[in-house]
């Protein structure tokens, strides 16, 4: 049983030693542990979170980072080739840095436009369902949105491949991933962003993004922290 206010385990105590909240009757299957999180008959905690695609910058930042790292990787390879071939000098380096600056500005504008188009297709919201138990947490976009997201992803990936754009192809492929499961035992890092209602739960290769409303955030955060390896909390 967990504290309905801060999410800490009560361990049979009559009140929470963390926040002082009084423990009420033990939860039965199907009852709510917080205003929006329900404990199911199978022992899983479930909730749905609706995120505004225009007010919360998380999706924008995620797509921007994908473009950024691919772009920087390509730029680094080109610079290395020029350096090895003896074509690199101060003037060329300054021109290259100026070019990358303009390119990043253009990339940022394109990502912003892409997010606006995605937002329009999704009705302005990213709606996701979560299932969490002692073993891990599953993040799944609601079926109606998942179908649209996969369709947009396939189109973006195909368009990127046709134009020879590695970054656009990567974004399109990533957009088709509408579900992700994270096993707590394999988590390497947890980082919370309460202002964005976001908890990043990262494995070696998979980076899960967990969302929870203000009134549910402490419960979800504390539950995750209580079940991941100690080194992931650093």
Residue pairs with C-beta under 8 A, 6 or more apart in sequence:
1 9
1 10
1 11
1 12
1 23
1 26
1 27
2 8
2 9
2 10
2 33
2 219
2 222
2 223
3 9
3 10
3 16
3 18
3 19
3 21
3 23
3 219
4 21
4 24
4 33
4 34
4 219
5 16
5 19
5 21
5 218
6 16
6 18
6 19
6 21
6 218
6 219
6 222
7 34
7 218
7 219
7 220
7 221
7 222
7 223
8 16
8 17
8 18
8 19
8 222
8 226
9 226
10 16
10 23
13 23
14 22
14 23
15 21
15 22
15 23
16 22
16 23
27 33
27 39
29 39
29 40
29 41
30 38
30 39
30 40
30 41
31 38
31 39
32 38
32 39
33 39
33 45
33 219
34 215
34 216
34 219
35 213
35 215
35 216
36 47
36 48
36 49
36 212
36 213
36 215
36 216
37 45
37 46
37 47
37 212
37 216
37 219
37 220
38 45
38 46
38 47
39 45
40 46
42 133
43 133
43 134
44 131
44 132
44 133
45 130
45 131
45 132
45 133
45 223
46 129
46 130
46 131
46 132
47 129
47 130
47 212
47 216
48 127
48 128
48 129
48 130
48 142
49 127
49 128
49 130
49 197
49 211
49 212
49 213
50 125
50 126
50 127
51 58
51 59
51 125
51 126
51 127
51 128
51 197
51 211
52 124
52 125
53 59
53 115
53 118
53 119
53 122
53 124
53 125
53 126
54 116
54 119
54 124
56 196
56 197
57 196
58 196
58 198
58 209
59 115
59 118
59 126
60 111
60 112
60 115
62 209
63 111
63 114
63 115
63 171
64 107
64 108
64 111
66 167
66 170
66 171
66 174
67 107
67 110
67 111
67 167
67 171
68 104
68 107
70 166
70 167
70 170
71 100
71 103
71 104
71 107
71 167
74 166
75 96
75 100
78 96
79 88
79 96
82 88
82 92
114 171
118 152
121 148
121 152
122 145
122 148
122 149
126 141
126 145
127 141
127 142
127 145
128 139
128 140
128 141
128 142
128 211
129 139
129 140
129 141
129 142
130 137
130 138
130 139
130 140
130 210
130 211
130 212
131 137
131 138
131 140
132 138
132 220
132 223
132 224
134 184
134 227
135 183
135 184
135 185
136 181
136 182
136 183
136 184
136 185
137 181
137 182
137 184
137 201
137 208
137 210
137 224
138 179
138 180
138 181
138 182
139 179
139 180
139 181
139 182
139 208
139 209
139 210
140 146
140 178
140 179
140 180
141 149
141 178
141 179
145 178
146 178
146 179
149 175
149 176
149 178
150 175
150 176
150 178
152 172
152 175
153 172
153 173
153 174
153 175
153 176
154 172
154 176
155 172
156 168
156 169
156 171
156 172
156 175
157 168
157 169
157 171
157 172
157 173
157 175
157 176
158 172
159 165
159 168
159 172
160 166
160 167
160 168
160 169
160 170
160 171
160 172
161 169
180 206
180 208
181 208
182 201
182 203
182 206
182 208
183 203
184 224
184 227
184 228
185 228
185 229
186 203
186 204
187 201
187 202
187 203
187 228
187 229
187 232
188 202
188 203
188 204
188 229
188 231
188 232
189 200
189 202
189 232
189 234
190 199
190 200
190 201
190 202
190 224
190 225
190 228
190 232
190 233
191 199
191 200
191 202
192 198
192 199
192 200
192 221
193 199
193 200
194 214
194 217
197 211
197 212
197 213
197 214
197 217
198 209
198 210
198 211
199 209
199 210
199 211
199 212
199 217
199 220
199 221
199 224
200 207
200 208
200 209
200 210
201 207
201 208
201 209
201 210
201 224
201 228
202 208
210 220
210 224
212 219
212 220
212 221
225 233
